[in-house]
Amino acid sequence: MEKIRQSLRDNKAARWGALGIVSITMFAGYFLTDVMSPLKPMLESQFGWSSTSYGLFTSAYGWFNVFLGLLIIGGIILDKMGVRFTGLMASAIMVVGASIKFWAVSNPTLPSQEIFGMQAQVFYAALGFATFGVGVEIAGITVSKIIVKWFKGYEMALAMGMQMAVARMGTLLAMAAPVPLAMYFSSKHTQVVDGQLIEKMGPSISAPIAFALVLLVIGFIAFFIYVAMDKKLETSEIDLEASNEEEFKFSDIVKIIGNKGFWLIAILCVLFYSSVFPFIKYASDLMVNKYHVDQSLAGLIPSLLPLGTLFLTPFFGGIYDNKGKGATMMIIGASLIVLVHGVFSLPILNYWMVAVVLVIILGIALSLVPSAMWPSVPKIIPENQLGTAFSLIFWIQNWGLMGIPLLIGYVLDQSNPEVLAAKAQIANGVEGVVVPLYDYTNPMLIFAGLGVLAIVVGFMLKAEDKKMGYGLQLPNIKS
């Protein structure tokens, strides 16, 4: 017992300090993830991207994670090599991916070139985003395991909620800052007019990407500070770890995928996040087309979504820590998803204040579900298998984060052929063409459908918890 009392993680300032340091890395990662969302209209007007091209780019986030299984490999590396090595590796990959993305967007000649039958700029930007996606997802599972390592038996749900709140400050900044940054700076870009390349000056789409790259470098440096703290933690309880923690074995993967509770959490995760994060990619464009908000202000309304989570995610995490009811919280959050996207799909109530209210409700859902879902995983999976379990959940989630944005972009184009026709005329140099507004009804119905499925899975998880006694409805803090 004396060794436990002397552990560094029992020092409240030390464990919260460690959380604060790794949260910087995730803040930077979340900013780059959504930095292009408010810039969709600029990508279309300056570089000639279509909604399908934009959907392809956003889907690239999961290419390497899904098809090459790099996220699963990252989880195995995490369980075998530990949080220090894996965290530094993931941070470095994020910087590399962001650098490729910045080069693609800042290169003035790429919009006029093609590669593999697609616009070269779209291809290289997607390649950079796919590389970054590997890094930020592995960083996510690493930080999750770090929180379990430092907060098990303490305020674990609150800690996860606080980390998510800081990370979503990055999303908030990504909604509000890119357009002002792009408008403040200017750069040259090329357009094809009557078969000729015309060089023009316009807002610098690369400026927000450059800012994101600087933040990622700062996050990479911050993780070196965490490494020093983690070494001290390991020294303070090395004897305890040696006696109590089993080493991860590859056969543990079979145990994980044979666990029904794991699958229900994973499916709920992909359904829920696929109805939120891909929506964020299109939210600013939705505000312009459905609610007639000026493009320079359109990102402000979606920015309310992560703003609300700054306070609500830790609040709901505290409720789970002290009162329990994790499965119930997930079901309520999924129900709010259906409500929000159902109203978004209606061809009425096209007032910006309605959009504000809906985004706030969506923020409540985005606080409820993750604050209960992620702290529930350690109740189902042993700690020595957590890295692999988190990576498998994130891998399944990436199928949704890859496929849904691409589906939404395709459905948006197919539902609005008149918009595509008008933009094709403009690209060919036809003057005086009026571009119709996008009708977002069908994409919103897809998001609402995902929410309905999430509710069903939530009830199945609650039943499984009652059967297996995982304790999802019980408090996290042990008296």
Contacts in CASP RR format, 6 or more apart in sequence:
PFRMAT RR
TARGET T0000
AUTHOR 0000-0000-0000
METHOD contacts of the structure
MODEL  1
MEKIRQSLRDNKAARWGALGIVSITMFAGYFLTDVMSPLKPMLESQFGWS
STSYGLFTSAYGWFNVFLGLLIIGGIILDKMGVRFTGLMASAIMVVGASI
KFWAVSNPTLPSQEIFGMQAQVFYAALGFATFGVGVEIAGITVSKIIVKW
FKGYEMALAMGMQMAVARMGTLLAMAAPVPLAMYFSSKHTQVVDGQLIEK
MGPSISAPIAFALVLLVIGFIAFFIYVAMDKKLETSEIDLEASNEEEFKF
SDIVKIIGNKGFWLIAILCVLFYSSVFPFIKYASDLMVNKYHVDQSLAGL
IPSLLPLGTLFLTPFFGGIYDNKGKGATMMIIGASLIVLVHGVFSLPILN
YWMVAVVLVIILGIALSLVPSAMWPSVPKIIPENQLGTAFSLIFWIQNWG
LMGIPLLIGYVLDQSNPEVLAAKAQIANGVEGVVVPLYDYTNPMLIFAGL
GVLAIVVGFMLKAEDKKMGYGLQLPNIKS
3 237 0 8 1.000
3 239 0 8 1.000
3 240 0 8 1.000
4 10 0 8 1.000
4 237 0 8 1.000
4 240 0 8 1.000
6 236 0 8 1.000
6 237 0 8 1.000
7 233 0 8 1.000
7 236 0 8 1.000
7 237 0 8 1.000
7 240 0 8 1.000
8 14 0 8 1.000
8 15 0 8 1.000
8 229 0 8 1.000
8 232 0 8 1.000
8 233 0 8 1.000
8 236 0 8 1.000
8 237 0 8 1.000
9 15 0 8 1.000
9 149 0 8 1.000
9 150 0 8 1.000
9 151 0 8 1.000
9 154 0 8 1.000
9 233 0 8 1.000
9 236 0 8 1.000
9 237 0 8 1.000
14 229 0 8 1.000
14 233 0 8 1.000
15 150 0 8 1.000
15 151 0 8 1.000
15 154 0 8 1.000
15 159 0 8 1.000
16 159 0 8 1.000
17 229 0 8 1.000
18 146 0 8 1.000
18 150 0 8 1.000
18 226 0 8 1.000
18 229 0 8 1.000
18 230 0 8 1.000
18 233 0 8 1.000
19 146 0 8 1.000
19 147 0 8 1.000
19 150 0 8 1.000
19 151 0 8 1.000
19 159 0 8 1.000
19 162 0 8 1.000
19 163 0 8 1.000
20 163 0 8 1.000
20 166 0 8 1.000
21 222 0 8 1.000
21 223 0 8 1.000
21 225 0 8 1.000
21 226 0 8 1.000
21 229 0 8 1.000
22 143 0 8 1.000
22 146 0 8 1.000
22 163 0 8 1.000
22 222 0 8 1.000
22 223 0 8 1.000
22 226 0 8 1.000
23 143 0 8 1.000
23 162 0 8 1.000
23 163 0 8 1.000
23 166 0 8 1.000
23 167 0 8 1.000
24 166 0 8 1.000
24 218 0 8 1.000
24 219 0 8 1.000
24 222 0 8 1.000
25 87 0 8 1.000
25 91 0 8 1.000
25 139 0 8 1.000
25 143 0 8 1.000
25 219 0 8 1.000
25 220 0 8 1.000
25 222 0 8 1.000
25 223 0 8 1.000
26 136 0 8 1.000
26 139 0 8 1.000
26 140 0 8 1.000
26 143 0 8 1.000
26 163 0 8 1.000
26 166 0 8 1.000
26 167 0 8 1.000
27 166 0 8 1.000
27 167 0 8 1.000
27 169 0 8 1.000
27 170 0 8 1.000
27 215 0 8 1.000
27 219 0 8 1.000
28 94 0 8 1.000
28 170 0 8 1.000
28 212 0 8 1.000
28 215 0 8 1.000
28 216 0 8 1.000
28 218 0 8 1.000
28 219 0 8 1.000
29 94 0 8 1.000
29 132 0 8 1.000
29 136 0 8 1.000
29 139 0 8 1.000
29 167 0 8 1.000
29 170 0 8 1.000
29 212 0 8 1.000
29 215 0 8 1.000
29 216 0 8 1.000
30 136 0 8 1.000
30 167 0 8 1.000
30 168 0 8 1.000
30 169 0 8 1.000
30 170 0 8 1.000
30 171 0 8 1.000
30 174 0 8 1.000
31 170 0 8 1.000
31 171 0 8 1.000
31 173 0 8 1.000
31 174 0 8 1.000
31 212 0 8 1.000
31 215 0 8 1.000
32 94 0 8 1.000
32 98 0 8 1.000
32 101 0 8 1.000
32 132 0 8 1.000
32 136 0 8 1.000
32 174 0 8 1.000
32 209 0 8 1.000
32 212 0 8 1.000
32 213 0 8 1.000
32 215 0 8 1.000
32 216 0 8 1.000
33 61 0 8 1.000
33 132 0 8 1.000
33 133 0 8 1.000
33 136 0 8 1.000
33 171 0 8 1.000
33 174 0 8 1.000
34 170 0 8 1.000
34 171 0 8 1.000
34 174 0 8 1.000
34 175 0 8 1.000
34 280 0 8 1.000
34 281 0 8 1.000
35 174 0 8 1.000
35 178 0 8 1.000
35 208 0 8 1.000
35 209 0 8 1.000
35 212 0 8 1.000
36 43 0 8 1.000
36 57 0 8 1.000
36 58 0 8 1.000
36 178 0 8 1.000
36 209 0 8 1.000
36 281 0 8 1.000
37 174 0 8 1.000
37 175 0 8 1.000
37 178 0 8 1.000
37 280 0 8 1.000
37 281 0 8 1.000
37 282 0 8 1.000
37 283 0 8 1.000
37 284 0 8 1.000
37 299 0 8 1.000
37 302 0 8 1.000
38 174 0 8 1.000
38 175 0 8 1.000
38 176 0 8 1.000
38 178 0 8 1.000
38 179 0 8 1.000
38 284 0 8 1.000
38 298 0 8 1.000
38 299 0 8 1.000
38 302 0 8 1.000
39 178 0 8 1.000
39 179 0 8 1.000
39 182 0 8 1.000
39 205 0 8 1.000
39 208 0 8 1.000
40 49 0 8 1.000
40 54 0 8 1.000
40 281 0 8 1.000
40 282 0 8 1.000
40 284 0 8 1.000
40 285 0 8 1.000
41 285 0 8 1.000
41 288 0 8 1.000
41 295 0 8 1.000
42 179 0 8 1.000
42 182 0 8 1.000
42 203 0 8 1.000
42 205 0 8 1.000
43 49 0 8 1.000
43 53 0 8 1.000
43 54 0 8 1.000
43 205 0 8 1.000
44 50 0 8 1.000
44 51 0 8 1.000
44 54 0 8 1.000
44 423 0 8 1.000
46 111 0 8 1.000
46 189 0 8 1.000
46 191 0 8 1.000
46 200 0 8 1.000
46 202 0 8 1.000
46 203 0 8 1.000
46 205 0 8 1.000
47 111 0 8 1.000
47 119 0 8 1.000
47 121 0 8 1.000
47 189 0 8 1.000
47 205 0 8 1.000
48 111 0 8 1.000
48 119 0 8 1.000
48 191 0 8 1.000
48 423 0 8 1.000
48 427 0 8 1.000
49 57 0 8 1.000
49 119 0 8 1.000
49 122 0 8 1.000
50 413 0 8 1.000
50 420 0 8 1.000
50 423 0 8 1.000
51 409 0 8 1.000
51 410 0 8 1.000
51 412 0 8 1.000
51 413 0 8 1.000
51 438 0 8 1.000
52 406 0 8 1.000
52 409 0 8 1.000
52 410 0 8 1.000
52 413 0 8 1.000
53 118 0 8 1.000
53 119 0 8 1.000
53 122 0 8 1.000
54 281 0 8 1.000
54 409 0 8 1.000
55 281 0 8 1.000
55 405 0 8 1.000
55 406 0 8 1.000
55 408 0 8 1.000
55 409 0 8 1.000
55 410 0 8 1.000
56 118 0 8 1.000
56 122 0 8 1.000
56 126 0 8 1.000
56 406 0 8 1.000
57 122 0 8 1.000
57 125 0 8 1.000
57 126 0 8 1.000
57 129 0 8 1.000
58 129 0 8 1.000
58 278 0 8 1.000
58 281 0 8 1.000
58 405 0 8 1.000
58 406 0 8 1.000
59 401 0 8 1.000
59 402 0 8 1.000
59 403 0 8 1.000
59 405 0 8 1.000
59 406 0 8 1.000
60 125 0 8 1.000
60 126 0 8 1.000
60 127 0 8 1.000
60 128 0 8 1.000
60 129 0 8 1.000
60 130 0 8 1.000
60 402 0 8 1.000
61 129 0 8 1.000
61 130 0 8 1.000
61 132 0 8 1.000
61 133 0 8 1.000
61 398 0 8 1.000
61 401 0 8 1.000
61 402 0 8 1.000
61 405 0 8 1.000
62 130 0 8 1.000
62 133 0 8 1.000
62 137 0 8 1.000
62 398 0 8 1.000
62 401 0 8 1.000
62 402 0 8 1.000
63 126 0 8 1.000
63 130 0 8 1.000
63 402 0 8 1.000
64 70 0 8 1.000
64 130 0 8 1.000
64 131 0 8 1.000
64 133 0 8 1.000
64 134 0 8 1.000
65 71 0 8 1.000
65 133 0 8 1.000
65 134 0 8 1.000
65 137 0 8 1.000
65 394 0 8 1.000
65 395 0 8 1.000
65 398 0 8 1.000
65 402 0 8 1.000
66 395 0 8 1.000
66 398 0 8 1.000
66 399 0 8 1.000
66 402 0 8 1.000
69 395 0 8 1.000
70 134 0 8 1.000
70 138 0 8 1.000
71 134 0 8 1.000
71 137 0 8 1.000
71 138 0 8 1.000
71 141 0 8 1.000
71 391 0 8 1.000
71 394 0 8 1.000
71 395 0 8 1.000
71 398 0 8 1.000
72 388 0 8 1.000
72 391 0 8 1.000
72 392 0 8 1.000
72 395 0 8 1.000
74 86 0 8 1.000
74 138 0 8 1.000
74 141 0 8 1.000
74 391 0 8 1.000
75 86 0 8 1.000
75 138 0 8 1.000
75 141 0 8 1.000
75 387 0 8 1.000
75 388 0 8 1.000
75 390 0 8 1.000
75 391 0 8 1.000
76 248 0 8 1.000
76 250 0 8 1.000
76 253 0 8 1.000
76 388 0 8 1.000
76 391 0 8 1.000
77 85 0 8 1.000
77 86 0 8 1.000
77 89 0 8 1.000
77 138 0 8 1.000
78 86 0 8 1.000
78 138 0 8 1.000
78 141 0 8 1.000
78 142 0 8 1.000
78 145 0 8 1.000
78 387 0 8 1.000
78 388 0 8 1.000
78 390 0 8 1.000
78 391 0 8 1.000
79 248 0 8 1.000
79 384 0 8 1.000
79 385 0 8 1.000
79 386 0 8 1.000
79 387 0 8 1.000
79 388 0 8 1.000
80 248 0 8 1.000
83 142 0 8 1.000
83 145 0 8 1.000
83 146 0 8 1.000
83 149 0 8 1.000
83 230 0 8 1.000
84 226 0 8 1.000
84 227 0 8 1.000
84 230 0 8 1.000
84 231 0 8 1.000
86 138 0 8 1.000
86 142 0 8 1.000
87 138 0 8 1.000
87 139 0 8 1.000
87 142 0 8 1.000
87 223 0 8 1.000
88 220 0 8 1.000
88 223 0 8 1.000
88 224 0 8 1.000
88 227 0 8 1.000
89 138 0 8 1.000
90 134 0 8 1.000
90 135 0 8 1.000
90 136 0 8 1.000
90 138 0 8 1.000
90 139 0 8 1.000
90 140 0 8 1.000
90 142 0 8 1.000
91 135 0 8 1.000
91 139 0 8 1.000
91 216 0 8 1.000
91 219 0 8 1.000
91 220 0 8 1.000
91 223 0 8 1.000
92 220 0 8 1.000
93 131 0 8 1.000
93 132 0 8 1.000
93 134 0 8 1.000
93 135 0 8 1.000
93 138 0 8 1.000
94 132 0 8 1.000
94 133 0 8 1.000
94 135 0 8 1.000
94 136 0 8 1.000
94 139 0 8 1.000
94 216 0 8 1.000
94 220 0 8 1.000
95 213 0 8 1.000
95 216 0 8 1.000
95 217 0 8 1.000
95 220 0 8 1.000
96 131 0 8 1.000
96 132 0 8 1.000
97 128 0 8 1.000
97 129 0 8 1.000
97 131 0 8 1.000
97 132 0 8 1.000
97 133 0 8 1.000
98 128 0 8 1.000
98 132 0 8 1.000
98 209 0 8 1.000
98 212 0 8 1.000
98 213 0 8 1.000
98 216 0 8 1.000
99 213 0 8 1.000
100 124 0 8 1.000
100 127 0 8 1.000
100 128 0 8 1.000
100 131 0 8 1.000
101 125 0 8 1.000
101 128 0 8 1.000
101 129 0 8 1.000
101 132 0 8 1.000
101 209 0 8 1.000
102 206 0 8 1.000
102 209 0 8 1.000
102 210 0 8 1.000
102 213 0 8 1.000
103 124 0 8 1.000
104 110 0 8 1.000
104 121 0 8 1.000
104 124 0 8 1.000
104 125 0 8 1.000
104 127 0 8 1.000
104 128 0 8 1.000
105 121 0 8 1.000
105 125 0 8 1.000
105 205 0 8 1.000
105 206 0 8 1.000
105 209 0 8 1.000
106 187 0 8 1.000
106 206 0 8 1.000
106 209 0 8 1.000
106 210 0 8 1.000
107 121 0 8 1.000
107 124 0 8 1.000
108 187 0 8 1.000
108 188 0 8 1.000
108 189 0 8 1.000
108 190 0 8 1.000
108 199 0 8 1.000
109 190 0 8 1.000
110 119 0 8 1.000
110 120 0 8 1.000
110 121 0 8 1.000
110 124 0 8 1.000
111 119 0 8 1.000
111 120 0 8 1.000
111 121 0 8 1.000
111 189 0 8 1.000
111 190 0 8 1.000
111 191 0 8 1.000
112 190 0 8 1.000
112 192 0 8 1.000
112 197 0 8 1.000
113 119 0 8 1.000
113 120 0 8 1.000
113 121 0 8 1.000
114 120 0 8 1.000
115 123 0 8 1.000
115 124 0 8 1.000
116 123 0 8 1.000
137 394 0 8 1.000
137 398 0 8 1.000
138 391 0 8 1.000
140 390 0 8 1.000
140 394 0 8 1.000
141 387 0 8 1.000
141 390 0 8 1.000
141 391 0 8 1.000
141 394 0 8 1.000
143 163 0 8 1.000
144 160 0 8 1.000
144 374 0 8 1.000
144 377 0 8 1.000
144 386 0 8 1.000
144 387 0 8 1.000
144 390 0 8 1.000
145 386 0 8 1.000
145 387 0 8 1.000
145 390 0 8 1.000
146 226 0 8 1.000
146 230 0 8 1.000
147 156 0 8 1.000
147 159 0 8 1.000
147 160 0 8 1.000
147 163 0 8 1.000
148 156 0 8 1.000
148 378 0 8 1.000
148 383 0 8 1.000
148 386 0 8 1.000
149 233 0 8 1.000
149 383 0 8 1.000
150 159 0 8 1.000
150 233 0 8 1.000
151 159 0 8 1.000
152 378 0 8 1.000
152 383 0 8 1.000
153 476 0 8 1.000
153 477 0 8 1.000
153 478 0 8 1.000
154 477 0 8 1.000
155 318 0 8 1.000
155 321 0 8 1.000
155 476 0 8 1.000
155 477 0 8 1.000
156 321 0 8 1.000
156 375 0 8 1.000
156 378 0 8 1.000
156 476 0 8 1.000
157 316 0 8 1.000
157 317 0 8 1.000
157 318 0 8 1.000
157 320 0 8 1.000
157 321 0 8 1.000
157 371 0 8 1.000
157 372 0 8 1.000
157 375 0 8 1.000
157 476 0 8 1.000
158 314 0 8 1.000
158 317 0 8 1.000
158 318 0 8 1.000
158 321 0 8 1.000
160 317 0 8 1.000
160 370 0 8 1.000
160 371 0 8 1.000
160 374 0 8 1.000
160 375 0 8 1.000
161 313 0 8 1.000
161 314 0 8 1.000
161 316 0 8 1.000
161 317 0 8 1.000
161 370 0 8 1.000
161 371 0 8 1.000
162 313 0 8 1.000
162 314 0 8 1.000
164 309 0 8 1.000
164 313 0 8 1.000
164 370 0 8 1.000
164 371 0 8 1.000
164 374 0 8 1.000
165 309 0 8 1.000
165 310 0 8 1.000
165 311 0 8 1.000
165 313 0 8 1.000
165 314 0 8 1.000
168 306 0 8 1.000
168 309 0 8 1.000
168 310 0 8 1.000
168 313 0 8 1.000
168 366 0 8 1.000
169 306 0 8 1.000
169 310 0 8 1.000
170 306 0 8 1.000
171 280 0 8 1.000
171 303 0 8 1.000
171 305 0 8 1.000
171 306 0 8 1.000
172 303 0 8 1.000
172 305 0 8 1.000
172 306 0 8 1.000
172 307 0 8 1.000
172 310 0 8 1.000
173 303 0 8 1.000
174 212 0 8 1.000
175 280 0 8 1.000
175 283 0 8 1.000
175 284 0 8 1.000
175 299 0 8 1.000
175 300 0 8 1.000
175 302 0 8 1.000
175 303 0 8 1.000
175 305 0 8 1.000
175 306 0 8 1.000
176 299 0 8 1.000
176 300 0 8 1.000
176 303 0 8 1.000
177 208 0 8 1.000
177 211 0 8 1.000
178 208 0 8 1.000
179 203 0 8 1.000
179 295 0 8 1.000
179 296 0 8 1.000
179 298 0 8 1.000
179 299 0 8 1.000
180 296 0 8 1.000
181 204 0 8 1.000
181 207 0 8 1.000
181 208 0 8 1.000
181 211 0 8 1.000
182 203 0 8 1.000
182 204 0 8 1.000
182 205 0 8 1.000
182 207 0 8 1.000
182 208 0 8 1.000
183 203 0 8 1.000
183 296 0 8 1.000
184 207 0 8 1.000
185 203 0 8 1.000
185 204 0 8 1.000
185 207 0 8 1.000
186 201 0 8 1.000
186 202 0 8 1.000
186 203 0 8 1.000
186 204 0 8 1.000
187 201 0 8 1.000
187 202 0 8 1.000
187 203 0 8 1.000
187 204 0 8 1.000
187 205 0 8 1.000
187 206 0 8 1.000
187 207 0 8 1.000
188 199 0 8 1.000
188 200 0 8 1.000
188 201 0 8 1.000
188 202 0 8 1.000
189 199 0 8 1.000
189 200 0 8 1.000
189 201 0 8 1.000
189 202 0 8 1.000
190 197 0 8 1.000
190 198 0 8 1.000
190 199 0 8 1.000
190 200 0 8 1.000
191 197 0 8 1.000
191 198 0 8 1.000
191 200 0 8 1.000
191 427 0 8 1.000
192 198 0 8 1.000
192 427 0 8 1.000
193 428 0 8 1.000
193 429 0 8 1.000
194 428 0 8 1.000
194 429 0 8 1.000
234 241 0 8 1.000
245 383 0 8 1.000
245 384 0 8 1.000
246 382 0 8 1.000
246 384 0 8 1.000
247 384 0 8 1.000
248 384 0 8 1.000
248 385 0 8 1.000
248 388 0 8 1.000
252 384 0 8 1.000
252 385 0 8 1.000
252 388 0 8 1.000
253 388 0 8 1.000
255 385 0 8 1.000
256 262 0 8 1.000
256 381 0 8 1.000
256 385 0 8 1.000
256 388 0 8 1.000
256 389 0 8 1.000
256 392 0 8 1.000
257 263 0 8 1.000
257 392 0 8 1.000
259 380 0 8 1.000
259 381 0 8 1.000
260 464 0 8 1.000
260 468 0 8 1.000
261 380 0 8 1.000
261 461 0 8 1.000
261 464 0 8 1.000
261 465 0 8 1.000
261 468 0 8 1.000
261 470 0 8 1.000
262 380 0 8 1.000
262 381 0 8 1.000
262 389 0 8 1.000
262 392 0 8 1.000
262 393 0 8 1.000
264 457 0 8 1.000
264 458 0 8 1.000
264 460 0 8 1.000
264 461 0 8 1.000
264 464 0 8 1.000
265 373 0 8 1.000
265 376 0 8 1.000
265 377 0 8 1.000
265 380 0 8 1.000
265 393 0 8 1.000
265 461 0 8 1.000
266 392 0 8 1.000
266 393 0 8 1.000
266 396 0 8 1.000
266 397 0 8 1.000
267 396 0 8 1.000
267 457 0 8 1.000
268 330 0 8 1.000
268 334 0 8 1.000
268 369 0 8 1.000
268 373 0 8 1.000
268 454 0 8 1.000
268 457 0 8 1.000
268 458 0 8 1.000
268 461 0 8 1.000
269 373 0 8 1.000
269 393 0 8 1.000
269 396 0 8 1.000
269 397 0 8 1.000
270 396 0 8 1.000
270 397 0 8 1.000
270 399 0 8 1.000
270 400 0 8 1.000
271 334 0 8 1.000
271 450 0 8 1.000
271 451 0 8 1.000
271 453 0 8 1.000
271 454 0 8 1.000
271 457 0 8 1.000
272 330 0 8 1.000
272 333 0 8 1.000
272 334 0 8 1.000
272 337 0 8 1.000
272 369 0 8 1.000
272 373 0 8 1.000
272 450 0 8 1.000
272 451 0 8 1.000
272 454 0 8 1.000
273 397 0 8 1.000
273 400 0 8 1.000
273 401 0 8 1.000
274 397 0 8 1.000
274 400 0 8 1.000
274 401 0 8 1.000
274 404 0 8 1.000
274 450 0 8 1.000
275 337 0 8 1.000
275 341 0 8 1.000
275 404 0 8 1.000
275 447 0 8 1.000
275 448 0 8 1.000
275 449 0 8 1.000
275 450 0 8 1.000
275 451 0 8 1.000
275 454 0 8 1.000
276 337 0 8 1.000
276 362 0 8 1.000
276 365 0 8 1.000
276 366 0 8 1.000
277 401 0 8 1.000
278 400 0 8 1.000
278 401 0 8 1.000
278 404 0 8 1.000
278 405 0 8 1.000
278 408 0 8 1.000
278 447 0 8 1.000
279 341 0 8 1.000
279 362 0 8 1.000
279 447 0 8 1.000
280 302 0 8 1.000
280 305 0 8 1.000
281 405 0 8 1.000
281 408 0 8 1.000
282 405 0 8 1.000
282 408 0 8 1.000
282 409 0 8 1.000
282 412 0 8 1.000
282 440 0 8 1.000
282 443 0 8 1.000
283 299 0 8 1.000
283 301 0 8 1.000
283 302 0 8 1.000
283 305 0 8 1.000
283 359 0 8 1.000
284 295 0 8 1.000
284 298 0 8 1.000
284 299 0 8 1.000
284 302 0 8 1.000
285 298 0 8 1.000
285 438 0 8 1.000
286 344 0 8 1.000
286 355 0 8 1.000
286 440 0 8 1.000
287 293 0 8 1.000
287 298 0 8 1.000
287 299 0 8 1.000
287 301 0 8 1.000
287 302 0 8 1.000
287 352 0 8 1.000
287 355 0 8 1.000
288 294 0 8 1.000
288 295 0 8 1.000
288 298 0 8 1.000
288 437 0 8 1.000
289 437 0 8 1.000
289 438 0 8 1.000
289 439 0 8 1.000
289 440 0 8 1.000
290 344 0 8 1.000
290 350 0 8 1.000
290 355 0 8 1.000
290 437 0 8 1.000
290 438 0 8 1.000
290 440 0 8 1.000
291 301 0 8 1.000
291 350 0 8 1.000
291 351 0 8 1.000
291 352 0 8 1.000
291 354 0 8 1.000
291 355 0 8 1.000
292 350 0 8 1.000
292 352 0 8 1.000
293 301 0 8 1.000
293 352 0 8 1.000
293 355 0 8 1.000
301 352 0 8 1.000
301 355 0 8 1.000
301 356 0 8 1.000
301 359 0 8 1.000
302 359 0 8 1.000
304 356 0 8 1.000
304 359 0 8 1.000
304 360 0 8 1.000
304 363 0 8 1.000
305 359 0 8 1.000
305 360 0 8 1.000
305 362 0 8 1.000
305 363 0 8 1.000
305 366 0 8 1.000
306 363 0 8 1.000
306 366 0 8 1.000
308 360 0 8 1.000
308 363 0 8 1.000
308 364 0 8 1.000
308 367 0 8 1.000
309 363 0 8 1.000
309 366 0 8 1.000
309 367 0 8 1.000
312 363 0 8 1.000
312 364 0 8 1.000
312 367 0 8 1.000
312 368 0 8 1.000
313 366 0 8 1.000
313 367 0 8 1.000
313 370 0 8 1.000
313 371 0 8 1.000
314 371 0 8 1.000
315 367 0 8 1.000
316 329 0 8 1.000
316 367 0 8 1.000
316 368 0 8 1.000
316 371 0 8 1.000
316 372 0 8 1.000
317 371 0 8 1.000
317 372 0 8 1.000
317 375 0 8 1.000
318 371 0 8 1.000
319 325 0 8 1.000
319 329 0 8 1.000
320 326 0 8 1.000
320 329 0 8 1.000
320 371 0 8 1.000
320 372 0 8 1.000
320 375 0 8 1.000
320 475 0 8 1.000
320 476 0 8 1.000
321 375 0 8 1.000
321 475 0 8 1.000
321 476 0 8 1.000
321 477 0 8 1.000
322 475 0 8 1.000
322 477 0 8 1.000
323 475 0 8 1.000
324 472 0 8 1.000
324 473 0 8 1.000
324 474 0 8 1.000
324 475 0 8 1.000
324 476 0 8 1.000
325 372 0 8 1.000
325 473 0 8 1.000
326 372 0 8 1.000
326 376 0 8 1.000
326 472 0 8 1.000
326 473 0 8 1.000
327 372 0 8 1.000
327 376 0 8 1.000
327 458 0 8 1.000
327 461 0 8 1.000
327 462 0 8 1.000
327 465 0 8 1.000
327 472 0 8 1.000
327 473 0 8 1.000
328 462 0 8 1.000
328 473 0 8 1.000
329 368 0 8 1.000
329 369 0 8 1.000
329 371 0 8 1.000
329 372 0 8 1.000
330 368 0 8 1.000
330 369 0 8 1.000
330 372 0 8 1.000
330 373 0 8 1.000
330 458 0 8 1.000
330 461 0 8 1.000
331 455 0 8 1.000
331 458 0 8 1.000
331 459 0 8 1.000
331 462 0 8 1.000
332 368 0 8 1.000
333 364 0 8 1.000
333 365 0 8 1.000
333 368 0 8 1.000
333 369 0 8 1.000
334 365 0 8 1.000
334 369 0 8 1.000
334 451 0 8 1.000
334 454 0 8 1.000
334 455 0 8 1.000
334 458 0 8 1.000
335 455 0 8 1.000
336 361 0 8 1.000
336 362 0 8 1.000
336 364 0 8 1.000
336 365 0 8 1.000
336 368 0 8 1.000
337 362 0 8 1.000
337 365 0 8 1.000
337 447 0 8 1.000
337 448 0 8 1.000
337 450 0 8 1.000
337 451 0 8 1.000
337 454 0 8 1.000
338 448 0 8 1.000
338 449 0 8 1.000
338 451 0 8 1.000
338 452 0 8 1.000
338 455 0 8 1.000
339 361 0 8 1.000
340 358 0 8 1.000
340 359 0 8 1.000
340 361 0 8 1.000
340 362 0 8 1.000
340 365 0 8 1.000
341 444 0 8 1.000
341 445 0 8 1.000
341 447 0 8 1.000
341 448 0 8 1.000
341 449 0 8 1.000
341 451 0 8 1.000
342 444 0 8 1.000
342 445 0 8 1.000
342 448 0 8 1.000
343 349 0 8 1.000
343 354 0 8 1.000
343 358 0 8 1.000
344 358 0 8 1.000
344 440 0 8 1.000
344 444 0 8 1.000
344 447 0 8 1.000
344 448 0 8 1.000
345 440 0 8 1.000
345 441 0 8 1.000
345 442 0 8 1.000
345 444 0 8 1.000
345 445 0 8 1.000
345 448 0 8 1.000
347 441 0 8 1.000
372 472 0 8 1.000
375 476 0 8 1.000
376 470 0 8 1.000
376 472 0 8 1.000
377 386 0 8 1.000
377 389 0 8 1.000
377 390 0 8 1.000
377 393 0 8 1.000
378 386 0 8 1.000
379 470 0 8 1.000
379 471 0 8 1.000
379 472 0 8 1.000
380 470 0 8 1.000
381 389 0 8 1.000
404 446 0 8 1.000
404 450 0 8 1.000
407 446 0 8 1.000
408 443 0 8 1.000
408 446 0 8 1.000
409 443 0 8 1.000
411 442 0 8 1.000
411 443 0 8 1.000
411 446 0 8 1.000
412 438 0 8 1.000
412 440 0 8 1.000
412 442 0 8 1.000
412 443 0 8 1.000
413 419 0 8 1.000
413 420 0 8 1.000
415 439 0 8 1.000
415 441 0 8 1.000
415 442 0 8 1.000
415 443 0 8 1.000
416 436 0 8 1.000
416 438 0 8 1.000
416 439 0 8 1.000
418 436 0 8 1.000
419 435 0 8 1.000
419 436 0 8 1.000
419 437 0 8 1.000
419 438 0 8 1.000
422 433 0 8 1.000
422 434 0 8 1.000
422 435 0 8 1.000
422 436 0 8 1.000
423 435 0 8 1.000
425 433 0 8 1.000
426 433 0 8 1.000
426 435 0 8 1.000
461 472 0 8 1.000
462 472 0 8 1.000
462 473 0 8 1.000
464 470 0 8 1.000
465 471 0 8 1.000
465 472 0 8 1.000
465 473 0 8 1.000
END
